């Protein structure tokens, strides 16, 4: 039995699809209101803030995938994510289940330093602090041999369907609506983006690779790219000119006074001022046959071309 926690989100759904396709038909989907993806899926409704419900959700699992997402709300993250992480670690420990944790890069320093698996945590901002605390909780449990776990860390997403990211919301979704695209801070610095189905496939692969455990892995991405190049590729694919504007930080700061979503975004924006190069060489060397979706392929899929 392999269990996906946070199964209603884009990453959770894609993990479940990959597991069913390549690893096992015995899949448990866990969410507050889980929905079947395959007819054979087992559904467990659980509030992961409750240890008892978390234990029941995890019990009997060989591998548990942590793909839990919360809305971009700093207070909610502070109040819920550390408790959820503690509950899941404890439940996996007590049920002897392996844990594959889907992580992000919020805790890395927001500058031009190349990001690798052992980059230091320098969290700035409330959500970044929470993600650093979560990762450190798990790393400590791994070091103390409390849980057999693997960490798959991903940069910013772009992708199909329910994918939520700055690039999807400000660029691709606006282009789909024939609106002007918005690029945060700079269109000429390098960005590292991961295609969401690739992220899920990669975590499923790590979860089913025994010798990958006990380590952190950067999930695989195409080469870094600028927003200007993303716009140019999109223009070629759609065969039309795309209007876009580069939004400066001061404009976001004004917007944050009136819009809670923009306010929550502010702490992440400094990274858009610098080259953001996320290296996944370790994964690519260990899994040379893993097919990485190129930007040309991904953008075509975003627009169903």
Buried (B, 14 or more C-beta within 10 A) or exposed (E): BBBBBBBBBBBBBBBBBBBBEEBBEBBBBBBEEBEEBEEEBBEBEBBBEBBEBBBBBBBEBBBBBBBBBBEBBBEEBBEBBBBBBBBBBBBBBBBEBBBBBBBBBBBBBBEEBEBBBEBEBEBBBBBBBBBBBBBBBBBEBBEEEBBBBBBBBBBBBBBBEBBBBBBBBBBBBBBEEEEEBBBBBBBEBBBBBBBBBBBBBBBBBBBBBEEBBEBBBBBBBBEBBBBBBBBEBBEEBBEEEBEBEBBEBEBBEEBBEEEEEBBBBBBBBBBBBBBBBBBBEBBBEBBEEBEBBEBEEBBBBBEEE
